[in-house]
Amino acid sequence: MKVYVVMGSEDGYCGTYTSKKKAVAYGVDYILAGGDATVEGIETNVYEHGIYMYGPNGSNVEIIIDQTR
């Protein structure tokens, strides 16, 4: 099973999700909570090993994709 570990630029570890959709939604909310950001202003890069989200306000989120046994 895949798990998605969310790491925020301000708080470090934020949570672990089994749903990619929930992990990305948390990342968007995290960046929007940083202020001066809109959903359209969030840059998202998706790779096989992780998802990287960059907000215009300096808040960033790294979602590490891992596999459980």
Contacts in CASP RR format, 6 or more apart in sequence:
PFRMAT RR
TARGET T0000
AUTHOR 0000-0000-0000
METHOD contacts of the structure
MODEL  1
MKVYVVMGSEDGYCGTYTSKKKAVAYGVDYILAGGDATVEGIETNVYEHG
IYMYGPNGSNVEIIIDQTR
1 18 0 8 1.000
1 67 0 8 1.000
1 68 0 8 1.000
2 18 0 8 1.000
2 20 0 8 1.000
2 65 0 8 1.000
2 66 0 8 1.000
2 67 0 8 1.000
2 68 0 8 1.000
3 16 0 8 1.000
3 17 0 8 1.000
3 18 0 8 1.000
3 65 0 8 1.000
3 66 0 8 1.000
3 67 0 8 1.000
3 68 0 8 1.000
4 16 0 8 1.000
4 17 0 8 1.000
4 18 0 8 1.000
4 19 0 8 1.000
4 20 0 8 1.000
4 22 0 8 1.000
4 23 0 8 1.000
4 51 0 8 1.000
4 63 0 8 1.000
4 64 0 8 1.000
4 65 0 8 1.000
4 66 0 8 1.000
5 13 0 8 1.000
5 15 0 8 1.000
5 16 0 8 1.000
5 63 0 8 1.000
5 64 0 8 1.000
5 66 0 8 1.000
6 13 0 8 1.000
6 14 0 8 1.000
6 15 0 8 1.000
6 16 0 8 1.000
6 17 0 8 1.000
6 23 0 8 1.000
6 26 0 8 1.000
6 27 0 8 1.000
6 30 0 8 1.000
6 61 0 8 1.000
6 62 0 8 1.000
6 63 0 8 1.000
7 13 0 8 1.000
7 14 0 8 1.000
7 61 0 8 1.000
7 62 0 8 1.000
7 63 0 8 1.000
7 64 0 8 1.000
8 14 0 8 1.000
8 27 0 8 1.000
8 30 0 8 1.000
8 59 0 8 1.000
8 60 0 8 1.000
8 61 0 8 1.000
8 62 0 8 1.000
9 58 0 8 1.000
9 59 0 8 1.000
9 60 0 8 1.000
9 61 0 8 1.000
10 34 0 8 1.000
10 59 0 8 1.000
14 26 0 8 1.000
14 27 0 8 1.000
14 30 0 8 1.000
14 61 0 8 1.000
15 26 0 8 1.000
17 23 0 8 1.000
17 26 0 8 1.000
20 51 0 8 1.000
23 51 0 8 1.000
23 63 0 8 1.000
24 44 0 8 1.000
24 51 0 8 1.000
24 53 0 8 1.000
24 63 0 8 1.000
26 61 0 8 1.000
27 53 0 8 1.000
27 61 0 8 1.000
27 63 0 8 1.000
28 39 0 8 1.000
28 42 0 8 1.000
28 53 0 8 1.000
30 59 0 8 1.000
30 61 0 8 1.000
31 37 0 8 1.000
31 42 0 8 1.000
31 53 0 8 1.000
31 55 0 8 1.000
31 57 0 8 1.000
31 59 0 8 1.000
31 60 0 8 1.000
31 61 0 8 1.000
32 38 0 8 1.000
32 39 0 8 1.000
33 59 0 8 1.000
34 57 0 8 1.000
34 58 0 8 1.000
34 59 0 8 1.000
35 57 0 8 1.000
35 59 0 8 1.000
36 56 0 8 1.000
36 57 0 8 1.000
37 55 0 8 1.000
37 56 0 8 1.000
37 57 0 8 1.000
37 59 0 8 1.000
41 55 0 8 1.000
41 56 0 8 1.000
42 53 0 8 1.000
42 54 0 8 1.000
42 55 0 8 1.000
42 56 0 8 1.000
43 53 0 8 1.000
43 54 0 8 1.000
43 55 0 8 1.000
44 51 0 8 1.000
44 52 0 8 1.000
44 53 0 8 1.000
44 54 0 8 1.000
45 51 0 8 1.000
45 52 0 8 1.000
45 53 0 8 1.000
45 54 0 8 1.000
48 65 0 8 1.000
49 64 0 8 1.000
49 65 0 8 1.000
50 62 0 8 1.000
50 63 0 8 1.000
50 64 0 8 1.000
50 65 0 8 1.000
51 62 0 8 1.000
51 63 0 8 1.000
51 65 0 8 1.000
52 60 0 8 1.000
52 61 0 8 1.000
52 62 0 8 1.000
52 63 0 8 1.000
53 60 0 8 1.000
53 61 0 8 1.000
53 62 0 8 1.000
53 63 0 8 1.000
54 60 0 8 1.000
END
